[in-house]
Amino acid sequence: MLLSEMRVRNYRTIGAEQTLRLPSGTTLVGPNNSGKTNLLKAVGLFFTGYDNSEGYRRAVDLTFGAGSQQTSLVATFAADGHATDPEILNLLDELHAIIGTTRDSDSFNVNLYFTGANNTAVYRVFGNAKVSDQTDRPNYSRKQKQLVELLLGQFRVHYVPSAKSIDNLYTDLLLPFLAEAAYRAIEPQLDAVEVELKAVATSLNGELSKVGLGSITSEFHLDTSAPSRTLAGFHLMVSDPGNTPLHEKGQGIQSTALFASFAWITQREKQAGFTPIWLIEEPESYLHPELTKAVHEMLNNLSTESLVIATTHSLAFVPVDVQRVQGVDLDKGRTIISTFARHSDATLRIRQSLGVQFADYYNLGRTNIFVEGPSDEDLIRWASEILDPAHTRFPLVHESLIQDFGGVKQLEGFLRATFDPIRRERAVVSVFDGDEAGVKSRQALQGFFGQKNVDFKPNEHFVSVRNGYAIEGLFPDLDIETLHETVGGWFDTYSVDSAGELEPFRVKDSRKADFIRALKILNEGEDDETWAYRWVPFLEAIEAALEKQLATLGLTP
């Protein structure tokens, strides 16, 4: 069976019913103390069974102020080809028959709530459905319990807290005594145990290698220094490159090795016929950037083999697929779950809590000029320095980070993906050449953003250079004509119209740097700005656009 949804009501900070979407797993994002851990624990609580092994107590776990209401956990399951699915569905059909209904799909709900002073766990397949014939009630109850136990028995739930758990105390205190008693029985099989440990290490090393950490290897050994230490003394040795026990490594390596073992545990449980569920709190704890990327990839791989429900405060662990992200907030003391339309929305609350903006991930400045290629950046810097050496005429242009994208299609792609969130945080002006490629990309972006109701206005969000020309067309036509007469071999195309006016031209890529250098030399020694009659309005347009955007953002020009 597949767990596709969990609805939680009146559990700790969760008052009104909240829904976790779970068919492909989910990552919960939100501020501290908003209820993310409570949602993980609610999922785990559902699978504790009739014995309430997690120790639910109404006095502690019922939402404050809920009065006589009950904690309710409603799980939705769907058949997914598991070996026990036919038996579960047959039992479901028998329950339908007893109450006079018919199953119309392979999906069904199971409700858990707690009653009485002893906090007795009660599971209901049909909620408030009643059995009219009293003689059928014992049979209905028996089959319902059989279905629930069969269903719960299919799953294995692992809760991985962000801090140390009681398992550490169990390992340090109780396990050595149990190991000494067990040693006498397993001593003849120690060689076989070593073989199995080698297989486990091979699996862990494979997981590390798949995510680019092949230089980190591991191996297990039995500690046979004393019988009482054999089972208590499994040593996970990690080489990075020094070969030392795991507990002697930094927290980052320890956490990474732990996550690498989850795939092996999952494989073993699936081979035994179980469905693993991982409830993981803040996997980013103790990880530096390199290991964060690797562990994120491990969890992505793990989610293809099991159900992974995680919480995070790290941007690196927020899935790009927003269907696998849910927001958690606290409203008047109650946990509220929300969904997101875009990945940038999902990461917004994390960025706000960290004081990090979307634009920070691209190292953008307060003001920015995006250009198609390096020649655009070079010429804008050169012209602004020549025309304004004191930095008083075009101060925002001088201040700006000028970012070239290696081509107009790359600039177009970046703007499609990022312009909407970036424009809310930074002043950004994009510069498009007036040639065919620049016009095509600029028009495509105007149509794209128009459909999304995102402003993308000329001389505010973008500036176009001379119509029909690349940025070199801002120089006087006479300069272009002079260069054609002297170094005509630099040109791919060159022409004038019937009136002798220069038409759009194209310079060979291999000569473009020489061409731009020659244009600079022709004009750097000029005493007036006659040569700059196109450059001045171009730079003024960029300056004015940046100033307007800063005003919109509430920033001082």
LOTI-895161 format. One record per residue (C-alpha): x, z, y; residue in three letters. Coordinates in steps of 0.2 Angstrom, whole numbers, padded with zeros to 4 digits, always signed. Each point is the difference from the previous one (the first is absolute). Last residue first. Layout:
# LOTI-895161
XZYAla
...
//
This chain:
# LOTI-895161
+0098-0028+0281Pro
-0008+0018-0003Thr
-0010+0001-0016Leu
-0019+0001-0002Gly
+0000-0013-0014Leu
-0010-0012+0011Thr
+0013+0003+0014Ala
+0014-0004-0012Leu
-0009-0016-0005Gln
-0002-0006+0018Lys
+0018+0003+0004Glu
+0006-0009-0016Leu
-0012-0015+0005Ala
+0007+0000+0018Ala
+0018+0000-0006Glu
-0003-0014-0012Ile
-0009-0011+0013Ala
+0014+0003+0013Glu
+0012-0006-0013Leu
-0009-0016-0002Phe
-0004-0002+0018Pro
+0019+0002+0004Val
+0007-0011-0014Trp
-0010-0016+0006Arg
+0007-0001+0017Tyr
+0017+0007-0006Ala
+0011-0015+0004Trp
-0004+0002+0019Thr
+0005+0018-0001Glu
+0014+0000+0012Asp
+0019+0001+0000Asp
+0002-0009-0017Glu
+0015+0006-0010Gly
-0010+0004-0016Glu
-0010-0016+0000Asn
+0010-0013-0009Leu
+0010+0012-0010Ile
-0017+0007-0007Lys
-0006-0017-0005Leu
+0016-0004-0009Ala
-0001+0017-0010Arg
-0018-0005-0005Ile
+0006-0017-0006Phe
+0015+0007-0010Asp
-0011+0013-0009Ala
-0013-0014-0004Lys
+0013-0012-0007Arg
-0002+0003-0019Ser
-0019+0002+0002Asp
-0001-0018+0008Lys
-0009+0000+0017Val
-0018-0005+0002Arg
-0008-0008+0015Phe
-0017+0002+0009Pro
-0001-0014+0013Glu
+0010-0001+0016Leu
-0008-0010+0014Glu
+0005-0018+0003Gly
-0017-0005+0006Ala
-0003-0010-0016Ser
+0005+0016-0010Asp
+0017+0006-0005Val
+0008+0002-0017Ser
+0011+0011-0011Tyr
+0000+0004-0019Thr
+0013+0007-0012Asp
+0012+0004+0015Phe
+0018+0006-0001Trp
+0006-0018-0001Gly
-0005-0003+0018Gly
+0014+0010+0006Val
+0004-0006+0018Thr
-0016-0010+0004Glu
-0011+0012-0010His
+0008+0015+0009Leu
-0004-0007+0017Thr
-0018-0004-0005Glu
-0002+0018-0006Ile
+0007+0007+0017Asp
-0011-0012+0010Leu
-0015+0007-0009Asp
+0003+0017+0007Pro
+0001+0014-0012Phe
-0016+0007-0007Leu
+0000-0013-0014Gly
+0014+0010-0009Glu
-0015+0011-0005Ile
-0007-0013-0012Ala
-0011-0013+0009Tyr
-0017-0008-0002Gly
-0008+0012+0014Asn
+0014+0010+0008Arg
+0001+0018-0007Val
-0015+0010-0007Ser
-0002+0018+0004Val
-0009+0012-0012Phe
-0010+0016+0001His
-0004+0000+0019Glu
+0005-0017+0006Asn
-0011-0008-0013Pro
-0012+0012-0009Lys
+0000+0007-0017Phe
-0014+0013+0000Asp
-0006+0005-0018Val
-0018-0004-0004Asn
+0005-0004-0018Lys
-0006-0018+0000Gln
+0009-0002+0017Gly
+0016+0007-0007Phe
+0001-0014-0013Phe
-0005-0013+0012Gly
+0012+0005+0013Gln
+0013+0001-0013Leu
-0003-0017-0006Ala
+0001-0007+0018Gln
+0017+0009+0002Arg
+0007-0007-0017Ser
-0005-0018+0004Lys
+0006+0001+0018Val
+0017+0006-0006Gly
+0002-0013-0013Ala
-0005-0014+0011Glu
+0012+0005+0015Asp
-0006+0012+0013Gly
+0011+0014-0006Asp
-0008+0016-0003Phe
+0005+0017+0008Val
-0009+0016-0007Ser
-0002+0014+0012Val
-0001+0018-0007Val
-0003+0016+0009Ala
-0001+0014-0013Arg
-0012+0012-0009Glu
-0017-0009-0001Arg
+0008-0017+0000Arg
+0009+0005-0016Ile
-0016+0003-0010Pro
-0007-0017+0004Asp
+0016-0010+0000Phe
+0006+0005-0018Thr
-0005-0012-0013Ala
-0005-0015+0010Arg
+0014+0003+0012Leu
+0013+0000-0014Phe
-0007-0016-0007Gly
+0000-0009+0016Glu
+0018+0006+0004Leu
+0006-0006-0017Gln
-0009-0017+0003Lys
+0008-0002+0017Val
+0018+0002-0007Gly
+0014+0012-0002Gly
-0010+0015+0006Phe
+0009+0004+0016Asp
-0003+0018+0008Gln
+0003+0003+0018Ile
+0000+0019+0003Leu
-0006+0001+0018Ser
+0009+0009+0014Glu
+0006-0015+0009His
-0017-0008-0002Val
-0008+0015+0007Leu
+0012+0001+0015Pro
-0004-0019+0005Phe
+0004+0000+0019Arg
+0010+0017+0001Thr
+0012-0002-0014His
+0015-0002+0013Ala
+0006-0016-0009Pro
-0017-0008+0002Asp
+0000-0019-0001Leu
+0016-0002-0010Ile
-0004+0015-0010Glu
-0018-0005-0004Ser
+0006-0018-0004Ala
+0013+0006-0013Trp
-0011+0013-0009Arg
-0014-0013-0001Ile
+0012-0013-0006Leu
+0008+0010-0014Asp
-0017+0006-0006Glu
-0007-0017-0001Asp
+0016-0007-0008Ser
-0001+0014-0013Pro
-0018-0006-0007Gly
-0018+0001+0003Glu
-0002+0013+0012Val
-0008+0018+0001Phe
+0003+0009+0016Ile
-0002+0019+0000Asn
-0003+0015+0011Thr
+0001+0018-0005Arg
+0012-0005-0014Gly
-0004-0006-0018Leu
+0010+0007-0014Asn
-0011-0009-0013Tyr
-0006+0016-0008Tyr
-0002+0008+0017Asp
-0014-0012+0004Ala
-0012+0009-0012Phe
+0003+0016+0010Gln
+0008+0016-0006Val
-0005+0017+0007Gly
+0000+0006-0018Leu
-0019+0006+0001Ser
-0004-0017+0009Gln
+0010-0010-0013Arg
-0009+0008-0014Ile
-0017-0002+0009Arg
+0003-0018+0003Leu
+0006-0005-0018Thr
-0017-0004-0007Ala
-0005-0009+0016Asp
+0016-0011-0001Ser
-0005-0004-0018His
-0017-0007+0006Arg
-0018+0003-0003Ala
+0002+0018-0005Phe
-0011+0013-0009Thr
-0005+0018+0004Ser
-0001+0016-0009Ile
-0006+0016+0009Ile
+0005+0018-0004Thr
-0009+0013+0009Arg
+0006+0013+0013Gly
-0009-0008+0015Lys
+0007-0017-0005Asp
+0016+0000-0011Leu
+0007-0017-0004Asp
+0004-0009-0016Val
+0004-0019+0001Gly
-0001-0011-0015Gln
+0012-0013-0007Val
-0001-0011-0015Arg
-0013-0013+0007Gln
+0013+0000+0015Val
+0012-0011-0011Asp
+0016+0003+0010Val
+0002+0017-0009Pro
+0005+0015+0010Val
+0016+0007-0008Phe
+0012-0006+0013Ala
-0010+0007+0014Leu
+0003+0017-0006Ser
-0012+0015+0002His
-0007-0003-0018Thr
-0013+0004-0013Thr
-0001-0008-0017Ala
-0012-0005-0013Ile
+0007-0011-0014Val
-0010-0006-0014Leu
+0011-0007-0014Ser
+0010-0016-0006Glu
+0000-0010+0016Thr
+0000+0015+0011Ser
+0017+0005-0008Leu
+0008-0016+0007Asn
-0006+0004+0017Asn
+0006+0017-0002Leu
+0017-0006-0005Met
+0001-0012+0015Glu
-0004+0015+0012His
+0014+0010-0009Val
+0012-0014+0003Ala
-0005-0002+0019Lys
+0001+0019+0002Thr
+0017+0000-0009Leu
+0008-0011+0013Glu
-0008+0009+0015Pro
+0004+0018-0005His
-0011+0010-0012Leu
-0003+0019+0001Tyr
-0019-0002+0000Ser
-0006-0018+0000Glu
-0011+0003-0015Pro
-0012+0010+0011Glu
-0012+0007-0013Glu
-0002-0010-0016Ile
-0016+0000-0011Leu
+0004-0011-0015Trp
-0013-0005-0012Ile
+0005-0005-0018Pro
-0013-0009-0012Thr
+0004+0006-0018Phe
+0001-0009-0016Gly
+0016+0007-0007Ala
+0009-0016+0006Gln
-0007+0003+0017Lys
+0007+0017+0001Glu
+0017-0006-0005Arg
+0000-0014+0012Gln
-0006+0012+0014Thr
+0014+0013-0004Ile
+0013-0014+0001Trp
-0007-0007+0017Ala
+0000+0018+0007Phe
+0019+0002-0004Ser
+0005-0010+0014Ala
-0009+0011+0012Phe
+0010+0015-0006Leu
+0016-0009+0002Ala
-0005-0004+0018Thr
-0004+0018+0004Ser
+0016+0006-0006Gln
+0010-0013+0009Ile
-0008+0004+0016Gly
+0001+0019-0003Gln
+0019-0002-0001Gly
+0008+0001-0017Lys
+0005+0016-0009Glu
-0017+0002-0009His
+0002-0018-0007Leu
+0016+0005-0010Pro
+0016-0009+0005Thr
+0008-0017-0003Asn
+0008-0005+0017Gly
-0006-0018+0004Pro
-0014+0002+0004Asp
-0001+0006-0018Ser
-0014+0011-0005Val
+0000+0012-0016Met
-0017+0006-0005Leu
+0005+0016-0010His
-0013+0006-0013Phe
+0005+0019-0002Gly
-0017+0009-0003Ala
-0001-0009-0017Leu
+0017+0003-0005Thr
+0003+0016+0010Arg
-0005+0013-0013Ser
+0010-0008-0013Pro
+0016+0002+0010Ala
+0013-0013+0007Ser
-0011-0014-0007Thr
-0006-0006+0017Asp
-0009-0016-0004Leu
+0005-0015+0010His
-0009-0012+0012Phe
+0007-0015+0009Glu
-0002-0008+0017Ser
+0006-0014+0010Thr
+0001-0004+0019Ile
+0009-0016+0004Ser
-0015-0010-0006Gly
-0010+0007+0015Leu
-0008-0017+0005Gly
-0018+0004-0004Val
+0001-0007-0018Lys
+0016+0009-0003Ser
-0007+0017+0003Leu
-0015-0004-0012Glu
+0012-0006-0013Gly
+0011+0015+0001Asn
-0015+0011-0003Leu
-0005-0010-0016Ser
+0018+0000-0006Thr
+0000+0019+0003Ala
-0015+0002-0011Val
+0007-0010-0014Ala
+0016+0011+0001Lys
-0011+0015-0002Leu
-0008-0007-0015Glu
+0016-0003-0009Val
+0006+0017+0005Glu
-0016+0007-0008Val
+0004-0009-0016Ala
+0017+0008-0001Asp
-0008+0017+0003Leu
-0012-0002-0015Gln
+0007+0013-0012Pro
+0000+0013+0014Glu
-0019-0003+0004Ile
-0008+0015-0009Ala
+0014+0013+0004Arg
+0000-0005+0019Tyr
-0019+0004+0002Ala
+0003+0018+0002Ala
+0014-0002+0012Glu
-0009-0013+0010Ala
-0015+0011+0003Leu
+0011+0014+0007Phe
+0009-0013+0011Pro
-0017-0007+0006Leu
-0007+0016+0007Leu
+0011+0004+0015Leu
+0008-0015+0009Asp
-0011-0014-0007Thr
-0016+0010+0003Tyr
+0006+0005+0018Leu
+0003-0019+0004Asn
-0017-0004-0007Asp
-0008+0012+0013Ile
+0002-0014+0013Ser
+0014-0004+0012Lys
-0006-0009+0016Ala
-0008-0017+0003Ser
-0011+0002-0015Pro
+0000-0012-0015Val
-0017+0002-0009Tyr
+0000-0009-0017His
-0017-0005-0007Val
-0002-0006-0018Arg
-0016-0010-0004Phe
-0009-0005-0016Gln
-0005+0018-0004Gly
-0011+0001+0016Leu
-0010-0014-0007Leu
-0001+0006-0018Leu
-0005+0017+0007Glu
-0013-0007+0011Val
-0008-0011-0013Leu
+0000+0015-0013Gln
-0008+0011+0013Lys
-0013-0012+0004Gln
-0004-0003-0018Lys
-0002+0018-0004Arg
-0011+0003+0016Ser
-0011-0014-0005Tyr
-0002+0006-0018Asn
-0004+0017+0006Pro
-0013-0007+0013Arg
-0008-0012-0012Asp
-0013+0013-0007Thr
-0004+0005+0018Gln
-0007-0018+0003Asp
+0001-0003+0019Ser
+0019-0001+0001Val
+0003+0001+0019Lys
+0012-0011+0010Ala
+0008+0010+0015Asn
+0017-0007-0001Gly
+0000-0013-0014Phe
+0017+0004-0008Val
+0000+0018+0004Arg
+0015+0012-0002Tyr
-0001+0018+0003Val
+0015+0012+0002Ala
-0004+0018+0000Thr
+0005+0009+0016Asn
-0002+0017-0009Asn
-0012+0007+0013Ala
-0011-0015-0003Gly
+0002-0018+0002Thr
+0013-0014+0002Phe
-0002-0018+0003Tyr
+0006-0016-0008Leu
-0010-0017+0001Asn
+0004-0015-0011Val
-0004-0017+0006Asn
-0002-0017-0009Phe
+0007-0017-0001Ser
-0002-0012-0016Asp
-0016-0007+0007Ser
-0019+0000-0002Asp
-0002+0015-0011Arg
-0018+0003-0005Thr
-0012+0014+0004Thr
-0012+0011-0010Gly
+0009+0017+0001Ile
+0005+0000-0018Ile
+0004-0018+0000Ala
+0012+0001+0015His
+0009+0014-0009Leu
+0002-0011-0015Glu
+0007-0014+0011Asp
+0013+0011+0008Leu
+0005+0006-0018Leu
+0003-0018-0004Asn
+0009-0003+0016Leu
+0012+0014-0004Ile
+0003-0007-0018Glu
+0003-0017+0007Pro
+0012+0006+0013Asp
+0011+0011-0011Thr
+0013-0014-0004Ala
+0001-0004+0019His
-0006-0017+0005Gly
-0003+0004+0019Asp
-0018+0008-0001Ala
-0004+0007+0017Ala
+0000+0018+0007Phe
-0007+0008+0015Thr
+0004+0018+0003Ala
-0012+0012+0009Val
+0008+0017+0006Leu
-0013+0012+0007Ser
+0004+0018+0006Thr
-0017+0009+0001Gln
-0012+0004+0014Gln
-0006+0018+0003Ser
+0010+0003+0016Gly
+0011-0015+0004Ala
+0008+0010+0015Gly
+0017+0000-0007Phe
+0002-0014-0012Thr
+0000+0006-0018Leu
+0018+0003-0007Asp
+0003+0018+0004Val
-0015+0010-0004Ala
-0006-0014-0012Arg
+0015+0002-0011Arg
+0007-0015-0009Tyr
+0014+0005-0012Gly
+0009-0016-0004Glu
-0004+0003-0018Ser
-0019-0001+0003Asn
-0003+0001-0019Asp
-0013-0014+0001Tyr
+0012-0013+0005Gly
+0015+0001+0011Thr
-0002-0019+0005Phe
-0011+0002+0015Phe
+0012+0013+0007Leu
+0014-0013+0001Gly
-0010-0011+0011Val
-0005+0015+0011Ala
+0018+0005+0001Lys
+0005-0017+0007Leu
-0014+0002+0013Leu
+0005+0017+0004Asn
+0018-0006+0003Thr
-0006-0013+0013Lys
-0011+0013+0009Gly
+0004-0002+0018Ser
+0013+0014+0000Asn
+0014-0011+0005Asn
-0005-0017+0009Pro
-0006-0015-0010Gly
+0004-0013-0013Val
-0007+0000-0018Leu
+0007-0014-0011Thr
-0012-0007-0013Thr
+0000-0006-0018Gly
-0006-0017-0006Ser
-0018+0004-0005Pro
+0001+0016+0011Leu
-0011+0000+0015Arg
-0002+0019+0005Leu
-0017+0004+0007Thr
-0004+0015+0011Gln
-0016+0010-0001Glu
-0003+0012+0014Ala
+0010+0016-0001Gly
+0018-0004-0005Ile
+0011+0015+0006Thr
-0001+0009-0016Arg
-0011-0010-0012Tyr
-0018-0002+0007Asn
-0002-0018-0005Arg
+0012-0013-0009Val
-0003-0017-0005Arg
+0012-0008-0012Met
+0002-0019-0003Glu
+0006-0013-0012Ser
+0006+0011-0015Leu
+0003-0013-0013Leu
-0005+0003-0018Met
//
